C-alpha cells in the first residue's frame, strides 16, 4: 500500500523540479547601461529580441532579451532598471 503513495510523491517532486528548470530558461541579464537600440528578428518560426546598451565607459553591448524586457525598455531608458518597473 505504501508504494503507490511513494511513486506519486516522486512524480510530484519531478514535476515540480521540471517546472522550476523550465521557468528559469532564458537569456542571461546583459550589462547595465543606457538603451540605444532595440531590434527583433524572426528566425525558425519564433521572434528573437535584442537590446543594445552603452555603459559608462562608452562601450556598446548587444545582447538577447525576453520579449517582456524588450517591450519594457525604451530607447534612452536605463537597463536593467527598465525591466524592473513592470
OpenMM code with the backbone's topology and positions (N, CA, C; nanometers):
from openmm import Vec3, app, unit

residues = "UNK UNK UNK UNK UNK UNK UNK UNK UNK UNK UNK UNK UNK UNK UNK UNK UNK UNK UNK UNK UNK UNK UNK UNK UNK UNK UNK UNK UNK UNK UNK UNK UNK UNK UNK UNK UNK UNK UNK UNK UNK UNK UNK UNK UNK UNK UNK UNK UNK UNK UNK UNK UNK UNK UNK UNK UNK UNK UNK UNK UNK UNK UNK UNK UNK UNK UNK UNK UNK UNK UNK UNK UNK UNK UNK UNK UNK UNK UNK UNK UNK UNK UNK UNK UNK UNK".split()
positions = [
    Vec3(0.0809, -0.1200, 0.0000),
    Vec3(0.0000, 0.0000, 0.0000),
    Vec3(0.0852, 0.1264, 0.0000),
    Vec3(0.2062, 0.1213, 0.0483),
    Vec3(0.2911, 0.2397, 0.0547),
    Vec3(0.3525, 0.2753, -0.0801),
    Vec3(0.3718, 0.1789, -0.1676),
    Vec3(0.4406, 0.2052, -0.2934),
    Vec3(0.3658, 0.3044, -0.3832),
    Vec3(0.2346, 0.2958, -0.4023),
    Vec3(0.1673, 0.3949, -0.4875),
    Vec3(0.1816, 0.5368, -0.4348),
    Vec3(0.1769, 0.5536, -0.3037),
    Vec3(0.1898, 0.6876, -0.2473),
    Vec3(0.3315, 0.7419, -0.2703),
    Vec3(0.4308, 0.6579, -0.2511),
    Vec3(0.5688, 0.6983, -0.2732),
    Vec3(0.5923, 0.7328, -0.4197),
    Vec3(0.5362, 0.6548, -0.5087),
    Vec3(0.5523, 0.6822, -0.6516),
    Vec3(0.4884, 0.8164, -0.6874),
    Vec3(0.3737, 0.8468, -0.6306),
    Vec3(0.3086, 0.9757, -0.6574),
    Vec3(0.3911, 1.0914, -0.6034),
    Vec3(0.4501, 1.0741, -0.4863),
    Vec3(0.5346, 1.1794, -0.4306),
    Vec3(0.6579, 1.2036, -0.5168),
    Vec3(0.7170, 1.0953, -0.5650),
    Vec3(0.8342, 1.1085, -0.6525),
    Vec3(0.7952, 1.1790, -0.7822),
    Vec3(0.6825, 1.1408, -0.8418),
    Vec3(0.6370, 1.2064, -0.9646),
    Vec3(0.6058, 1.3534, -0.9411),
    Vec3(0.5444, 1.3853, -0.8284),
    Vec3(0.5153, 1.5250, -0.7963),
    Vec3(0.6435, 1.6057, -0.7796),
    Vec3(0.7432, 1.5473, -0.7145),
    Vec3(0.8716, 1.6154, -0.6969),
    Vec3(0.9412, 1.6364, -0.8310),
    Vec3(0.9371, 1.5372, -0.9180),
    Vec3(0.9969, 1.5512, -1.0512),
    Vec3(0.9250, 1.6582, -1.1337),
    Vec3(0.7942, 1.6621, -1.1251),
    Vec3(0.7176, 1.7634, -1.1981),
    Vec3(0.7511, 1.9034, -1.1477),
    Vec3(0.7629, 1.9198, -1.0171),
    Vec3(0.7987, 2.0495, -0.9610),
    Vec3(0.9391, 2.0913, -1.0040),
    Vec3(1.0315, 1.9973, -1.0053),
    Vec3(1.1681, 2.0281, -1.0481),
    Vec3(1.1718, 2.0662, -1.1956),
    Vec3(1.0963, 1.9960, -1.2777),
    Vec3(1.0922, 2.0290, -1.4204),
    Vec3(1.0325, 2.1668, -1.4425),
    Vec3(0.9299, 2.2005, -1.3691),
    Vec3(0.8688, 2.3329, -1.3811),
    Vec3(0.9661, 2.4422, -1.3412),
    Vec3(1.0409, 2.4183, -1.2372),
    Vec3(1.1401, 2.5154, -1.1924),
    Vec3(1.2488, 2.5358, -1.2972),
    Vec3(1.2968, 2.4286, -1.3553),
    Vec3(1.4010, 2.4381, -1.4577),
    Vec3(1.3493, 2.5102, -1.5813),
    Vec3(1.2294, 2.4778, -1.6246),
    Vec3(1.1740, 2.5412, -1.7437),
    Vec3(1.1436, 2.6887, -1.7223),
    Vec3(1.1044, 2.7277, -1.6036),
    Vec3(1.0751, 2.8685, -1.5779),
    Vec3(1.2018, 2.9518, -1.5680),
    Vec3(1.3147, 2.8889, -1.5424),
    Vec3(1.4406, 2.9615, -1.5315),
    Vec3(1.5095, 2.9775, -1.6663),
    Vec3(1.4543, 2.9202, -1.7714),
    Vec3(1.5162, 2.9299, -1.9030),
    Vec3(1.5018, 3.0711, -1.9570),
    Vec3(1.6024, 3.1161, -2.0230),
    Vec3(1.6010, 3.2485, -2.0833),
    Vec3(1.7417, 3.3027, -2.0879),
    Vec3(1.7607, 3.4097, -2.1619),
    Vec3(1.8952, 3.4658, -2.1725),
    Vec3(1.9407, 3.5279, -2.0416),
    Vec3(2.0700, 3.5277, -2.0207),
    Vec3(2.1272, 3.5925, -1.9020),
    Vec3(2.1099, 3.7429, -1.9141),
    Vec3(2.1053, 3.8098, -1.8003),
    Vec3(2.0899, 3.9544, -1.7998),
    Vec3(2.2128, 4.0197, -1.8606),
    Vec3(2.1906, 4.1181, -1.9451),
    Vec3(2.3006, 4.1891, -2.0095),
    Vec3(2.3615, 4.2934, -1.9176),
    Vec3(2.4680, 4.3583, -1.9628),
    Vec3(2.5345, 4.4596, -1.8810),
    Vec3(2.4496, 4.5857, -1.8677),
    Vec3(2.4621, 4.6511, -1.7545),
    Vec3(2.3859, 4.7735, -1.7288),
    Vec3(2.4312, 4.8846, -1.8222),
    Vec3(2.3389, 4.9726, -1.8545),
    Vec3(2.3709, 5.0862, -1.9393),
    Vec3(2.2464, 5.1531, -1.9922),
    Vec3(2.2653, 5.2507, -2.0783),
    Vec3(2.1564, 5.3243, -2.1403),
    Vec3(2.1200, 5.2535, -2.2703),
    Vec3(1.9911, 5.2268, -2.2914),
    Vec3(1.9452, 5.1587, -2.4133),
    Vec3(1.9577, 5.2554, -2.5310),
    Vec3(2.0317, 5.2134, -2.6340),
    Vec3(2.0495, 5.2973, -2.7522),
    Vec3(1.9879, 5.2363, -2.8770),
    Vec3(1.9541, 5.1065, -2.8723),
    Vec3(1.8928, 5.0429, -2.9889),
    Vec3(1.8177, 4.9184, -2.9447),
    Vec3(1.7106, 4.8894, -3.0183),
    Vec3(1.6319, 4.7683, -2.9965),
    Vec3(1.6146, 4.7031, -3.1322),
    Vec3(1.6214, 4.5722, -3.1357),
    Vec3(1.5902, 4.5071, -3.2620),
    Vec3(1.5328, 4.3694, -3.2354),
    Vec3(1.4510, 4.3258, -3.3303),
    Vec3(1.3907, 4.1932, -3.3230),
    Vec3(1.3949, 4.1327, -3.4618),
    Vec3(1.3995, 4.0014, -3.4661),
    Vec3(1.4027, 3.9329, -3.5949),
    Vec3(1.3303, 3.8001, -3.5814),
    Vec3(1.2814, 3.7512, -3.6932),
    Vec3(1.2050, 3.6269, -3.6976),
    Vec3(1.2947, 3.5182, -3.7543),
    Vec3(1.3177, 3.4120, -3.6773),
    Vec3(1.4054, 3.3039, -3.7191),
    Vec3(1.3521, 3.1733, -3.6614),
    Vec3(1.3464, 3.0715, -3.7438),
    Vec3(1.2996, 2.9389, -3.7009),
    Vec3(1.1620, 2.9431, -3.6343),
    Vec3(1.0712, 3.0148, -3.6966),
    Vec3(0.9319, 3.0232, -3.6524),
    Vec3(0.9149, 3.0902, -3.5167),
    Vec3(1.0087, 3.1780, -3.4770),
    Vec3(0.9986, 3.2475, -3.3483),
    Vec3(1.0641, 3.3849, -3.3579),
    Vec3(1.0106, 3.4799, -3.2817),
    Vec3(1.0715, 3.6121, -3.2721),
    Vec3(1.1848, 3.6084, -3.1707),
    Vec3(1.2927, 3.6775, -3.2018),
    Vec3(1.4074, 3.6919, -3.1125),
    Vec3(1.4288, 3.8411, -3.0904),
    Vec3(1.4625, 3.8780, -2.9680),
    Vec3(1.4718, 4.0194, -2.9306),
    Vec3(1.6112, 4.0506, -2.8770),
    Vec3(1.6617, 4.1705, -2.9120),
    Vec3(1.7920, 4.2144, -2.8646),
    Vec3(1.7863, 4.3614, -2.8245),
    Vec3(1.8663, 4.3955, -2.7255),
    Vec3(1.8863, 4.5352, -2.6868),
    Vec3(2.0331, 4.5686, -2.7047),
    Vec3(2.0600, 4.6944, -2.7329),
    Vec3(2.1972, 4.7446, -2.7361),
    Vec3(2.2066, 4.8541, -2.6318),
    Vec3(2.3024, 4.8413, -2.5409),
    Vec3(2.3225, 4.9421, -2.4372),
    Vec3(2.4624, 5.0014, -2.4506),
    Vec3(2.4782, 5.1194, -2.3919),
    Vec3(2.6095, 5.1826, -2.3829),
    Vec3(2.6396, 5.1996, -2.2347),
    Vec3(2.7546, 5.1471, -2.1886),
    Vec3(2.7906, 5.1597, -2.0478),
    Vec3(2.8557, 5.2949, -2.0211),
    Vec3(2.8949, 5.3186, -1.8968),
    Vec3(2.9532, 5.4481, -1.8577),
    Vec3(3.0847, 5.4766, -1.9286),
    Vec3(3.1549, 5.3719, -1.9702),
    Vec3(3.2816, 5.3895, -2.0410),
    Vec3(3.2598, 5.4173, -2.1897),
    Vec3(3.1347, 5.4096, -2.2363),
    Vec3(3.1046, 5.4359, -2.3762),
    Vec3(3.1068, 5.3129, -2.4651),
    Vec3(3.1230, 5.1961, -2.4068),
    Vec3(3.1289, 5.0722, -2.4846),
    Vec3(2.9878, 5.0183, -2.5092),
    Vec3(2.9616, 4.9759, -2.6324),
    Vec3(2.8309, 4.9203, -2.6676),
    Vec3(2.8267, 4.7700, -2.6425),
    Vec3(2.7093, 4.7257, -2.5978),
    Vec3(2.6851, 4.5839, -2.5732),
    Vec3(2.5524, 4.5458, -2.6359),
    Vec3(2.5527, 4.4442, -2.7204),
    Vec3(2.4292, 4.3917, -2.7803),
    Vec3(2.4060, 4.2529, -2.7237),
    Vec3(2.2837, 4.2290, -2.6739),
    Vec3(2.2553, 4.1017, -2.6076),
    Vec3(2.1084, 4.0656, -2.6236),
    Vec3(2.0790, 3.9357, -2.6185),
    Vec3(1.9402, 3.8898, -2.6310),
    Vec3(1.8627, 3.9127, -2.5015),
    Vec3(1.7334, 3.9409, -2.5159),
    Vec3(1.6443, 3.9586, -2.4011),
    Vec3(1.5123, 3.8885, -2.4297),
    Vec3(1.4335, 3.8705, -2.3263),
    Vec3(1.2990, 3.8166, -2.3418),
    Vec3(1.2067, 3.9234, -2.3983),
    Vec3(1.0950, 3.8826, -2.4553),
    Vec3(1.0005, 3.9765, -2.5159),
    Vec3(0.9515, 4.0792, -2.4143),
    Vec3(0.9260, 4.0369, -2.2913),
    Vec3(0.8794, 4.1303, -2.1889),
    Vec3(0.9813, 4.2391, -2.1594),
    Vec3(1.1095, 4.2027, -2.1540),
    Vec3(1.2148, 4.3017, -2.1319),
    Vec3(1.2275, 4.3943, -2.2524),
    Vec3(1.2150, 4.3387, -2.3712),
    Vec3(1.2206, 4.4190, -2.4941),
    Vec3(1.1089, 4.5230, -2.4927),
    Vec3(0.9883, 4.4812, -2.4551),
    Vec3(0.8750, 4.5734, -2.4535),
    Vec3(0.8846, 4.6764, -2.3413),
    Vec3(0.9464, 4.6408, -2.2296),
    Vec3(0.9551, 4.7313, -2.1153),
    Vec3(1.0636, 4.8372, -2.1323),
    Vec3(1.1630, 4.8120, -2.2137),
    Vec3(1.2760, 4.9036, -2.2287),
    Vec3(1.2605, 4.9878, -2.3551),
    Vec3(1.2661, 5.1166, -2.3375),
    Vec3(1.2601, 5.2104, -2.4490),
    Vec3(1.3988, 5.2676, -2.4729),
    Vec3(1.4194, 5.3205, -2.5898),
    Vec3(1.5473, 5.3853, -2.6195),
    Vec3(1.5642, 5.5028, -2.5236),
    Vec3(1.6822, 5.5170, -2.4695),
    Vec3(1.7228, 5.6140, -2.3683),
    Vec3(1.6803, 5.5751, -2.2270),
    Vec3(1.6213, 5.4561, -2.2090),
    Vec3(1.5913, 5.4102, -2.0728),
    Vec3(1.7145, 5.3430, -2.0154),
    Vec3(1.7139, 5.3233, -1.8853),
    Vec3(1.8287, 5.2648, -1.8164),
    Vec3(1.8064, 5.1161, -1.7951),
    Vec3(1.8922, 5.0334, -1.8548),
    Vec3(1.8838, 4.8881, -1.8384),
    Vec3(1.9740, 4.8469, -1.7242),
    Vec3(1.9390, 4.7628, -1.6336),
    Vec3(1.8218, 4.6762, -1.6263),
    Vec3(1.7045, 4.7370, -1.5496),
    Vec3(1.7160, 4.8629, -1.5084),
    Vec3(1.6064, 4.9237, -1.4318),
    Vec3(1.4748, 4.9219, -1.5094),
    Vec3(1.4805, 4.9378, -1.6398),
    Vec3(1.3572, 4.9382, -1.7190),
    Vec3(1.2841, 4.8046, -1.7112),
    Vec3(1.3549, 4.6958, -1.6825),
    Vec3(1.2905, 4.5658, -1.6725),
    Vec3(1.2288, 4.5431, -1.5349),
    Vec3(1.2670, 4.6227, -1.4362),
    Vec3(1.2180, 4.6053, -1.3001),
    Vec3(1.0917, 4.6872, -1.2739),
    Vec3(1.0577, 4.7796, -1.3614),
    Vec3(0.9471, 4.8728, -1.3395),
    Vec3(0.8122, 4.8081, -1.3615),
    Vec3(0.8074, 4.6977, -1.4367),
    Vec3(0.6801, 4.6342, -1.4719),
    Vec3(0.5901, 4.6138, -1.3575),
] * unit.nanometer
topology = app.Topology()
chain = topology.addChain("A")
for resn in residues:
    res = topology.addResidue(resn, chain)
    for name in ("N", "CA", "C"):
        topology.addAtom(name, app.Element.getBySymbol(name[0]), res)
